[in-house]
Amino acid sequence: MDELLLKYLDYFKKLNRGFNPGFGKAPHKPILLLSIIDISERGLLNSNRFGITPELVLRFKEYFIALVDTGHHDNFALPFFHMKSEPFYRLIPRVGFERKFDKMKSVKSIYKLIEIIAFAEIDKELFELLQIQSYRIIIKEFLLDSYFFRNKSNIKINAQGYLENLIEHEILNESRVEYVLKLNSIKAKLEDANFEEELFVRGGVFKKTVPKIYDYTCCISGLKIISNHNFQLVDACHIIPFSQSQDDTISNGISLSPTLHRAFDRGLITIDSNYRIKISSSIIQSESTKELLNLSGSPIRLPKHEKYKPSAEALKWHNQEVFLG
């Protein structure tokens, strides 16, 4: 195992990094490696294959803030794509996108990356190393000492998860107006590709925060399934779609099972101003829909704290603009 460790440390020492005359060599690849190590520590790396997740991008951003003091931008898509030039890392395109992938020279848009790439793959031997805590520590220290020695102490100041906690605080405590103004301010400061990543990670935090506030329970059916595995079996549902509202605040979210999420988005169910369930008359009565139809007029399950309740304004919009009546 020690020979394997030395093999990968040698790879990590010789990373092929881009160069900017004004800023020097790009820090992105070692930061992506640090981020992969961290999701492994959190039990989120279950095989040598992994996709683009908000957790991975968030950790990348946190490391970038803590360690990089040059003028480089914290674009995640670039290193995720260009790491494929390293001998231990490969990208697997989605079925039907192989030709597009073969023609790609670079990519800065995270949504374009997600559209074309199914997952990244690291060597199985490297994955096995990352499952062992002592080796993770050695690799992490090697990367920090090799590329960020001057700023490595900042890791203790910027604790893991602080950026996620900050976004969650905004989701839970800011009004819709405050949140939208903040997003507009952030957009004005960032390139389009970096703003896409900002929206991606915020959407990820929204998807985690809403079910947590609703105790991982569907607010309409009461469904709650607890598992020993790291599964989330209810969805965070925007009342007014984010594409129209730019609103990820808690009052624009409810927790629904996947089927009821689709029904809500398509206007087959809604919630009135008294937080009671309304069922569309377009649903045909049958044995399979009986249980759903019987929920009509029942109160939904609300969060414990008053300030986290769904917005009356958002529910009114859904009743008027989406519900099929």
Backbone torsions as a table, in degrees:
resi	resn	phi	psi	omega
1	MET	NA	-35.0	179.4
2	ASP	-65.2	-35.2	176.8
3	GLU	-64.3	-40.0	176.5
4	LEU	-62.4	-44.5	179.2
5	LEU	-57.4	-47.2	-179.9
6	LEU	-62.4	-36.9	178.2
7	LYS	-59.8	-46.9	-177.1
8	TYR	-76.5	-31.4	174.3
9	LEU	-63.0	-35.9	177.0
10	ASP	-66.5	-41.7	175.2
11	TYR	-59.0	-45.7	-175.6
12	PHE	-68.2	-27.3	178.8
13	LYS	-72.3	-25.3	-173.5
14	LYS	-111.0	29.4	-179.1
15	LEU	-55.9	135.4	177.6
16	ASN	-81.6	103.1	-173.5
17	ARG	-113.7	143.7	176.1
18	GLY	-66.4	159.6	-178.2
19	PHE	-128.7	133.4	174.5
20	ASN	-117.0	125.1	-177.1
21	PRO	-56.3	-30.5	-178.5
22	GLY	-86.2	-29.3	-172.5
23	PHE	-112.4	-17.7	-176.7
24	GLY	93.8	-161.2	-177.5
25	LYS	-71.3	144.0	-176.9
26	ALA	-68.5	136.1	179.8
27	PRO	-90.0	0.5	-166.3
28	HIS	-64.6	-43.5	-176.4
29	LYS	-64.1	-49.0	177.2
30	PRO	-61.9	-31.7	177.9
31	ILE	-69.6	-38.2	175.9
32	LEU	-63.0	-40.4	177.9
33	LEU	-63.3	-42.5	176.2
34	LEU	-60.1	-38.2	-179.4
35	SER	-68.0	-39.2	177.4
36	ILE	-64.3	-40.9	176.6
37	ILE	-59.6	-41.9	-177.5
38	ASP	-68.1	-39.2	178.2
39	ILE	-69.9	-26.5	173.3
40	SER	-66.1	-42.2	178.2
41	GLU	-61.3	-32.0	-178.1
42	ARG	-87.3	4.3	178.7
43	GLY	76.9	20.3	-177.1
44	LEU	-102.2	3.5	176.7
45	LEU	-114.3	92.7	-171.8
46	ASN	-93.8	-8.6	175.7
47	SER	-154.8	-178.7	179.2
48	ASN	-79.6	2.7	175.8
49	ARG	-111.3	137.8	-179.8
50	PHE	-150.8	149.8	-179.8
51	GLY	-100.1	-174.3	177.5
52	ILE	-89.2	110.1	-177.5
53	THR	-119.6	154.9	175.4
54	PRO	-57.1	-35.5	-179.6
55	GLU	-62.6	-42.8	179.8
56	LEU	-67.1	-43.8	-179.4
57	VAL	-67.0	-40.3	177.7
58	LEU	-59.6	-45.0	-178.7
59	ARG	-66.4	-36.8	175.7
60	PHE	-58.8	-46.6	-179.9
61	LYS	-63.2	-41.8	-179.6
62	GLU	-62.5	-44.7	177.7
63	TYR	-63.3	-40.2	-178.2
64	PHE	-61.9	-46.0	179.2
65	ILE	-60.5	-41.1	-175.4
66	ALA	-74.4	-34.3	-166.5
67	LEU	-109.9	-23.6	-171.8
68	VAL	-101.0	123.1	178.5
69	ASP	-120.4	18.5	174.5
70	THR	-96.7	-172.7	-178.9
71	GLY	-89.6	11.7	179.3
72	HIS	-64.8	146.0	175.9
73	HIS	-89.5	147.9	-175.2
74	ASP	-86.1	51.1	179.2
75	ASN	-76.6	123.6	-177.8
76	PHE	-81.5	-36.8	-173.5
77	ALA	-60.3	-37.9	-177.0
78	LEU	-59.0	-55.6	-179.4
79	PRO	-68.6	-32.4	178.4
80	PHE	-60.2	-37.5	179.0
81	PHE	-78.3	-50.1	-171.0
82	HIS	-78.2	-11.0	174.8
83	MET	-62.2	-16.4	-179.4
84	LYS	-63.9	-13.1	176.4
85	SER	-78.3	-8.6	179.3
86	GLU	-89.3	147.3	-172.7
87	PRO	-69.3	-12.8	-175.6
88	PHE	-104.1	5.2	-168.7
89	TYR	-137.5	135.5	179.5
90	ARG	-137.3	154.4	174.5
91	LEU	-112.6	135.6	179.5
92	ILE	-112.2	115.8	-179.0
93	PRO	-74.3	158.0	174.3
94	ARG	-67.9	154.3	178.0
95	VAL	-60.5	129.7	-179.3
96	GLY	93.9	-10.6	-179.1
97	PHE	-110.9	13.8	-176.5
98	GLU	-61.2	-41.8	-178.0
99	ARG	-68.8	-40.9	176.9
100	LYS	-61.1	-42.8	-179.5
101	PHE	-62.4	-43.4	-178.4
102	ASP	-62.2	-28.4	-178.5
103	LYS	-87.5	-11.9	-176.0
104	MET	-72.3	128.6	175.6
105	LYS	-98.1	-31.6	179.3
106	SER	-164.4	167.0	177.3
107	VAL	-157.1	133.3	178.8
108	LYS	-110.1	-18.1	-176.6
109	SER	-87.2	122.7	180.0
110	ILE	-66.8	-32.7	180.0
111	TYR	-71.9	-35.3	174.7
112	LYS	-65.9	-39.2	178.1
113	LEU	-62.2	-46.4	-179.9
114	ILE	-64.4	-35.7	179.7
115	GLU	-63.1	-37.9	-171.1
116	ILE	-100.1	-33.9	-173.8
117	ILE	-98.4	126.9	176.6
118	ALA	-77.4	-46.5	179.7
119	PHE	-169.5	164.8	170.4
120	ALA	-99.2	157.8	-178.3
121	GLU	-137.3	127.5	172.6
122	ILE	-105.2	162.2	177.8
123	ASP	-53.5	141.5	177.4
124	LYS	-61.0	-34.6	178.6
125	GLU	-64.0	-40.1	178.1
126	LEU	-67.6	-41.4	176.7
127	PHE	-57.8	-43.8	-179.9
128	GLU	-64.1	-37.3	175.4
129	LEU	-61.0	-41.3	-176.6
130	LEU	-71.7	-10.9	176.3
131	GLN	-81.5	-9.5	-177.2
132	ILE	-106.6	119.8	-172.6
133	GLN	-56.7	-44.0	-176.9
134	SER	-61.7	-36.4	178.7
135	TYR	-74.4	-36.4	175.8
136	ARG	-58.6	-44.4	-179.2
137	ILE	-62.0	-44.4	-179.7
138	ILE	-62.1	-46.9	-178.6
139	ILE	-64.3	-43.1	-179.8
140	LYS	-61.4	-47.1	179.6
141	GLU	-64.1	-36.9	178.4
142	PHE	-62.5	-45.9	179.7
143	LEU	-64.2	-43.2	179.7
144	LEU	-64.5	-44.1	-179.3
145	ASP	-69.0	-35.1	-176.1
146	SER	-76.1	-34.5	-171.6
147	TYR	-120.0	-22.1	-173.1
148	PHE	-137.2	35.2	-173.9
149	PHE	-56.3	-40.6	-175.9
150	ARG	-65.7	-31.5	-173.9
151	ASN	-112.1	6.0	-173.8
152	LYS	-61.4	-26.6	178.9
153	SER	-66.4	-19.2	178.6
154	ASN	-65.7	-20.3	179.7
155	ILE	-59.9	-37.9	-179.6
156	LYS	-69.5	-33.5	-179.8
157	ILE	-71.9	-46.2	-179.5
158	ASN	-94.5	83.0	-175.1
159	ALA	-62.8	149.2	179.2
160	GLN	-57.3	130.7	177.9
161	GLY	93.1	-1.3	-174.9
162	TYR	-67.0	-34.1	180.0
163	LEU	-69.6	-41.0	176.0
164	GLU	-61.9	-42.2	178.9
165	ASN	-63.4	-37.4	178.9
166	LEU	-64.5	-45.9	179.5
167	ILE	-65.6	-41.1	177.5
168	GLU	-60.3	-40.5	178.3
169	HIS	-60.4	-41.9	178.9
170	GLU	-65.0	-43.0	179.5
171	ILE	-60.6	-39.5	-175.1
172	LEU	-84.0	-23.9	-169.1
173	ASN	-120.7	-15.4	-178.6
174	GLU	-91.9	148.9	173.9
175	SER	-75.3	166.6	178.0
176	ARG	-57.6	-43.8	-178.2
177	VAL	-62.6	-46.2	179.4
178	GLU	-60.8	-42.9	-176.7
179	TYR	-66.0	-45.1	-178.9
180	VAL	-65.9	-40.6	177.2
181	LEU	-61.4	-40.9	179.0
182	LYS	-64.3	-43.5	178.5
183	LEU	-60.6	-42.8	179.2
184	ASN	-62.9	-38.5	178.1
185	SER	-65.3	-42.4	178.4
186	ILE	-64.3	-42.3	-179.2
187	LYS	-60.3	-38.0	-178.5
188	ALA	-66.2	-22.8	-175.8
189	LYS	-96.0	-15.4	-171.9
190	LEU	-111.6	153.4	167.9
191	GLU	-67.3	158.4	-176.6
192	ASP	-55.7	-43.5	-177.3
193	ALA	-64.5	-38.2	179.5
194	ASN	-73.0	-32.3	176.7
195	PHE	-69.3	-34.9	174.3
196	GLU	-57.0	-43.1	-179.8
197	GLU	-67.5	-35.5	175.9
198	GLU	-60.3	-46.1	179.1
199	LEU	-65.6	-37.7	-179.5
200	PHE	-62.0	-46.9	-178.0
201	VAL	-72.0	-36.3	178.0
202	ARG	-65.0	-40.4	176.1
203	GLY	-61.9	-36.5	177.7
204	GLY	-65.9	-40.5	178.4
205	VAL	-67.7	-39.0	176.0
206	PHE	-57.7	-44.4	-177.7
207	LYS	-65.8	-24.9	176.7
208	LYS	-87.8	-36.5	-171.8
209	THR	-73.6	-44.0	-175.6
210	VAL	-61.1	-51.9	177.2
211	PRO	-58.4	-36.4	179.2
212	LYS	-62.3	-43.1	-179.9
213	ILE	-65.6	-30.4	178.4
214	TYR	-94.2	18.1	177.9
215	ASP	55.5	37.5	176.9
216	TYR	53.9	38.0	-177.1
217	THR	-123.4	137.1	173.5
218	CYS	-66.4	124.1	-174.1
219	CYS	-71.7	-14.8	179.7
220	ILE	-98.1	-49.8	-175.5
221	SER	-91.6	-20.3	-175.8
222	GLY	81.9	5.0	-179.5
223	LEU	-61.8	129.3	174.7
224	LYS	-146.0	116.3	179.6
225	ILE	-116.4	124.2	179.5
226	ILE	-104.9	131.8	-178.0
227	SER	-132.0	154.1	174.9
228	ASN	-73.2	-16.8	-179.1
229	HIS	-88.4	165.9	-176.8
230	ASN	-84.8	60.5	-178.5
231	PHE	-108.7	144.4	172.2
232	GLN	-117.0	115.6	-169.4
233	LEU	-104.6	5.8	169.6
234	VAL	-123.4	154.2	-176.9
235	ASP	-100.9	153.4	165.5
236	ALA	-88.7	122.5	-175.7
237	CYS	-114.6	125.5	172.1
238	HIS	-73.3	135.0	175.1
239	ILE	-73.8	-55.2	168.4
240	ILE	-97.0	122.8	-176.6
241	PRO	-51.8	143.3	-178.8
242	PHE	-60.0	-34.2	-179.2
243	SER	-60.2	-24.5	179.5
244	GLN	-101.2	-29.7	-172.7
245	SER	-106.7	-23.5	-172.0
246	GLN	56.1	28.8	-170.6
247	ASP	-116.1	107.7	175.7
248	ASP	-103.7	14.0	-178.1
249	THR	-72.7	158.1	-173.2
250	ILE	-60.7	-30.4	-178.3
251	SER	-73.6	-9.8	174.7
252	ASN	-103.5	19.2	-178.8
253	GLY	-132.6	147.3	170.7
254	ILE	-137.6	160.6	-178.6
255	SER	-103.3	122.1	-176.7
256	LEU	-135.0	151.6	170.2
257	SER	-66.6	155.5	-176.0
258	PRO	-54.4	-41.1	-179.4
259	THR	-66.6	-44.6	179.5
260	LEU	-70.5	-27.3	173.9
261	HIS	-60.4	-46.6	179.0
262	ARG	-64.5	-41.3	179.7
263	ALA	-63.4	-39.1	178.8
264	PHE	-66.3	-45.5	-179.3
265	ASP	-64.2	-29.0	-178.0
266	ARG	-94.9	2.8	174.7
267	GLY	83.7	13.2	179.3
268	LEU	-80.3	-21.4	174.0
269	ILE	-138.9	156.4	174.1
270	THR	-152.3	-176.5	-180.0
271	ILE	-130.9	130.9	-177.5
272	ASP	-86.1	-177.3	-175.4
273	SER	-67.3	-16.9	176.9
274	ASN	-97.2	13.9	179.2
275	TYR	61.5	38.6	175.8
276	ARG	-112.1	151.2	-173.5
277	ILE	-80.1	135.2	174.0
278	LYS	-119.4	132.7	-178.7
279	ILE	-111.0	134.1	-179.8
280	SER	-65.8	139.0	177.6
281	SER	-70.1	-9.1	179.6
282	SER	-77.2	-11.6	177.6
283	ILE	-76.8	123.8	-177.1
284	ILE	-76.9	131.7	179.9
285	GLN	-70.3	131.4	177.2
286	SER	-161.6	175.1	178.1
287	GLU	-61.0	-35.9	-176.2
288	SER	-75.2	-23.2	-179.7
289	THR	-103.0	-3.1	-175.8
290	LYS	-56.3	-45.6	-177.1
291	GLU	-63.1	-40.6	178.3
292	LEU	-66.9	-45.9	-178.5
293	LEU	-62.5	-31.5	179.3
294	ASN	-68.8	-14.4	178.8
295	LEU	-78.9	-13.3	-177.8
296	SER	-55.9	127.3	-179.8
297	GLY	88.7	-9.8	179.3
298	SER	-76.9	148.6	177.0
299	PRO	-75.0	147.5	174.7
300	ILE	-80.7	166.0	175.3
301	ARG	-86.8	118.2	-174.5
302	LEU	-98.6	157.6	173.4
303	PRO	-61.4	157.6	-178.7
304	LYS	-66.0	-36.1	-177.2
305	HIS	-92.3	131.5	-177.5
306	GLU	-54.5	-41.3	-173.3
307	LYS	-69.9	-11.6	180.0
308	TYR	-95.3	0.9	-179.0
309	LYS	-64.5	153.8	177.3
310	PRO	-59.1	143.9	179.7
311	SER	-67.4	131.1	177.1
312	ALA	-62.1	-36.9	179.5
313	GLU	-64.8	-42.1	179.5
314	ALA	-66.9	-41.7	178.7
315	LEU	-64.7	-38.6	177.6
316	LYS	-61.7	-43.1	178.4
317	TRP	-59.6	-45.1	-178.1
318	HIS	-64.3	-39.4	177.8
319	ASN	-62.6	-40.2	-174.8
320	GLN	-84.3	-35.3	-170.7
321	GLU	-101.8	-21.9	-173.0
322	VAL	-120.5	-43.6	-174.2
323	PHE	-59.9	134.4	-175.6
324	LEU	-86.3	-5.5	174.1
325	GLY	72.7	NA	NA
